[in-house]
Amino acid sequence: MKKPTLKAPDGACDCHIHIYELERYPLAATATFGPPQASWEDYLRVRQALGLARAVIVQATGYGFDNRCALEALRLSQGSARMIATLPVDTPMAQLRELHEAGVRGVRFMMIPNSGGVMRWEDLEPMARRIAELGWVINLQLDGRELPDHATLLRALPCPVSIDHNGKFLTPVPVSHPGFKALLGLLDTGNVWVKLSAPYETSKSGPPGYDDVGVLARALATANPDRCLWASNYPHPGRQDAPDNADMLDMLARWAPDETVRRKILVDNPAALYGF
């Protein structure tokens, strides 16, 4: 397995991975694509090759509200992972507290059309109010071009928000775009975070540099390094041309060339947000 050139600092965290145990945990009826088999043991080999110590397991959309696969991986992590679940807005508070004790630290809202997401925009504020006392985060994925439409709502939420994949602009935009300016403004509130991750999902320029998305990642890391995270997006579900995980980590050195900034992104920021 390829190893990165970048040496990660002690305590470095991969903030967005998925686990799929397809034989033991079948996909939900809402699944829109067939992901690869990817067990916790498979991911551990990747994490060790990357030189990382921690991970955030994000509930896969293909499993809907069935969190059993991710929760099993969370148990197997022996404290080295946290988890983002997908939960109905009326989940009893006692169950939320039990999940907190297990290591869950947030709720996923996948809002990309036709992605298999099961949450609704009208659920966002009620769910945020319920999880605020636990210190949980809303993990939000949307088309960043829509951020101006939702910025007022996101600013008012009583819990932290993390936004996936450089804002996930489905068509890459210039840094002058209103959606990107809205993202920068949200980071300035101190309550919103962004993952520098998965440029291949939206890039039109393509590898090796994914330059049209890379310029956004660099701008985010430069503007507000205290609110940036990094993630591999393992196992790159839905991609026939999955990138190499080591290349994804090495890309961070181009987006954030300063070692002190990279330590914030890889260690300090995830520790603060997810409670490591």
N, C-alpha and C positions, 0 to 999 in steps of 0.2 A: 504493500500500500504506500502510495506516494506521501512523503512528508513535506510540510511547508518550509520555505526559507525563513519565514518570520518565526522567531522564538517567542511564544506567548509568555507573559508574566505569570507568576504563581497565582493560582486562584482564578484564572481566566474562565469565562463562561460563554457557552454557546446558547444564545437566548431564543432559539426557535428551531425545534426538531419535532419530528413526528415518528410514532411507533406504529407498525402494522403487524399484527399476528393474524393473518388472514384465515387460517384453518380453525383456530380456536375462537376467534372473534370475527364473525362475518360482518361485512359492511352493511350499513343501514339501507333501507329502501330509497332514501334520499340521495345516496351517493351518485355522483355524476361521472366518475371515471374510476378505472381500476388501478390502484396504487401498487407499488412493489412491496413484497414481503420485506420487513425491516424490524427485527427484534431489538430489544434493549442490548442484548449481547452483541449483535451486529454493530449497533451504534457505539458501544464502548470501545470496540476496535478502532473505529474512526476517531473517537475522542482522544484516545491514547496516541494515535498517530499524529494528531494535530497538537498534542501537548497541552490539552485543556483539562480542567479539573471539575467543572460544573456544567450543568445544562438546564434548560427550561423546556419541558415536554409540553407541547401545545396539542390539545385535542384535535385530531384529524376531522375535517368536515365529513369524510366518508363514514364516520361512526355516529354522526348525529349526536343525540343525547346519551349514547351508551359510552360511558367513560371507562369501562372496565379495563380495556387494553392499556390505556395511558396510566391508570391507577396502578396496575400491576408493575409497569415499568418504574413508576415512582417508588414503589416499595423496594424494587430490586436495586434502585440507585443508592440505597443506604445513606440517605441524607445529602447526596451530592447533586440532587436535582430538585427543582420545584416544578409545578404543573399549572397549566391554564386549562380549565375545564369548559365544557359547554353545558349549560344548565338552564332549565326552565325558570322563568322569572319568579314563579311561585314556589321555588324550592324552599322547604322549611329551614328556618334559621338554625335549628339544631343540627340539620344535615350540613349546612354550610360550615358550622363550627367543627364538625367531625372532619370534613374535608380539609379545613385549615390545619388541624392537628396532623393530618397525613402529609401535608406539604403543598396543598393547592394554594395558589396565590392570585388567582384571577379568573375571569370569565371571557370566553372568546366570542366576538361578534364578527362573523365573516359576511361582508355586505357586497361582495362582488357578484353581479348577476350570474345566474346559472352555475354557481360554484358549489352548490349543495349545502350552503349555509342554512341554519334553521332558526336564527334569531331575526328579530324585526327592529326597525329603528324605534318604534314606539316602546320597545322593551328596554331601551338603553338607559334612560333616566331612572325608571323604577329599579332596575337591577343595580345601577350605580349607588343609589341610596341604600340598598340592602347590604351591599358588600363594603361600604365605606368604613363601617366600624371595625371590620377585619383588616383594613389596610390593603385590600386587594386592588388589582388593576384591571381595567377594561382593556383587553387585547383586541384592537380594531384593525380590520383590513377592509379598505374601500378604494375606489378609484380616486386618487389624490386630486384630480381635476374637480371633484365635487366638494372638496374641503371648504370653499367659501360658503356653500349652502349649509354646512353643519358646524361651522366654527363657533357660533354663538352657543349652541347646545353643548359642545365639547368643553368650552371654557367654563360653563356653569356646573359641570359635574362635580360631585363631592369626593370623587376618588381619582387616583391617577389613571392616565390613559397611555397606552403604548400603541403606536401606529406602525404597521408592518412595512418592510421592504422599500425603504427610501420614500415612503408615501404611496407606493404602488400606482404611479401614474401610468395608466394602461397605454397611453401614447406618451412617450417621453416629452417633457416640456422644457423650455428655457427657465433659468432661475428668475426671470422677470415675470413669469406666469402668475396670475392671481392665486392659483391653487398652491403653488410653491411658496409664495409670500404668506399665504394663510398658514401653511405648515410652520414656517419660521416664526410667525407670530404666536402660534400655539406653544411652540417650544419655549418661547420667552416667558410664558406664564409660570413656568417651573413645575407644572402639573402634567405635562405631556412629554412623552419620550418617543423616539423613532429608532427603528432597527435599520442599520446599514447592512443590507442583505439582499440576496436573490436578484441581482441586476438582470440576470438572463430572462427573468419572467416577463419583463416589459421592454427590454432593449430592442431597438430596430437596427442598431449598428452592429451588434453581435460581438462574439469573442474576437481576440482575447481580452480586450479592455472594457467592452460594454460602455464605450465612452459617453454615449448620450445619457445613460443613467449614472455613470461614474461621476460626471460633473455635478450632479445633484448630491450624491453621497459626499463628495469633497466639500461642497458648499455647506451641508448640514454639519459636518464635523468641524469645519472652520467657524461657523456661526455660533454653535452651542454644543461644544464637546461634552458638557455636563449632562446633556439630555440625549446622548446617542448610545446605542447598544450595537452589538454585532451578533450575527447568526449565520449558520451554515445553510439552514432550511433543509437539512437531511431528512429523508432520502430523495429530495427534489421531486415530489409527487407530480404526476401528470406530464413529466418530461421524458421524451424518448432520447434526448441529447443531454442527459444529466451532466453537469460540470463536475470537475474534480474538486473535492472538498478542500484539499490543500491550496489549490488555486484561489478558492474563495477567501481563505484566510489571508493569503499573500496579498490579495487585492486591498485589504485594509491598510497595508503599508503605503499604498499609493493614495488612498483617500485620506489617511491621517498619518503623514510621515513623521510626526513628532512622537517620540516614545512615551512621553508623559501623557499626551492625549490618548494614545492607544491604551495605556493602563487604565485611564478613566473608563474608556469604552468597553474594555474586556473584563475589568475586575470591579472597580469602584461603583460604577453606575448600576450594573446588575445586582451587586450585593445590596445596594440601597433600595432598589425597587422591589426585589423579590425576597429580601430578608435572609440572605445567606449568612 
